[in-house]
Amino acid sequence: MSSTHLSEIDDPTDIGLIRTVLRSAGFRGSHAVADSEEKRAALTFLKSEFRNGVSSENELLSALKRRDDLLPPALRRMQGIWQTTSRSPEKQTVVT
C-alpha cells in the first residue's frame, strides 16, 4: 500500500502506527490475506478513527476487529477460532 494513501496524515510516527495496525490485522506484510479493496477499506476506516481521536495501536486494532465487515474471510475465520479458544470451556461455542 503506497504512502500516498496516507498523505493527509503528516506525522511519520502516525503513519507508522496505522501501518503497524494494518500489519497486525493481516492487511500488510508477507502474510497478508487481504486483497487491495479490503486493504483500502481498512485503511480508510483507520484514518477516520485516527482523525476522530483513536490514537493508540490497541484501540485502533480493537476498532478494526469490531468491524467484522472489513475483515477478509480468512481473518474472520481466525477471529472465530480465537473467540472459541478465549472463552472458558463451559461457555465455548463454535463460530462458523
Residue, then its C-alpha position, 0 to 999 in steps of 0.5 A: m500500500s503506497s504512502t500516498h494513501l496516507s498523505e493527509i496524515d503528516d506525522p511519520t510516527d502516525i503513519g507508522l502506527i496505522r501501518t503497524v495496525l494494518r500489519s497486525a490485522g493481516f492487511r500488510g506484510s508477507h502474510a497478508v490475506a487481504d486483497s487491495e479493496e479490503k486493504r483500502a477499506a481498512l485503511t480508510f476506516l483507520k484514518s477516520e478513527f485516527r482523525n476522530g481521536v483513536s490514537s493508540e495501536n490497541e484501540l485502533l486494532s480493537a476498532l478494526k476487529r469490531r468491524d467484522d465487515l472489513l475483515p477478509p474471510a480468512l481473518r474472520r475465520m481466525q477471529g472465530i477460532w480465537q473467540t472459541t479458544s478465549r472463552s472458558p470451556e463451559k461457555q465455548t461455542v463454535v463460530t462458523 
